[in-house]
Amino acid sequence: MISFMNSVKNNLPIKVVFDTNVYISAILNPGKPRDILIESFASEEIQVLISEPILTEIEKVLALKFNRTHSDISAIHFAIMNSQNVD
């Protein structure tokens, strides 16, 4: 809570980490999770953080549970990593 308040007070972007399930839901379904991700990526007030383990989990879930092709998964990986405000 203190970090959030400091970010707001100092006009710094708020750092956000989304769970794998949010990404999977946003990728597979239109609606709220997708809208939230798109808005977060576009916002200058939010900095989306993602780790290599989360990316790896997204890729595994898409491949094993949802039978996405390697090409689809590579495109999704590229899109996430090249979205604005993602570190």
URTA-V260551 format. One record per run of one state. SS is the DSSP state (hx for helix, st for strand, lp for the rest). FROM is the first residue (numbers start at 0). LEN is the number of residues. If there is no record, write none. Layout:
# URTA-V260551
((SS/FROM/LEN) (SS/FROM/LEN))
This chain:
# URTA-V260551
((lp/0/1) (hx/1/8) (lp/9/4) (st/13/4) (lp/17/2) (hx/19/9) (lp/28/3) (hx/31/11) (lp/42/3) (st/45/4) (lp/49/2) (hx/51/13) (lp/64/5) (hx/69/12) (lp/81/4) (st/85/1) (lp/86/1))
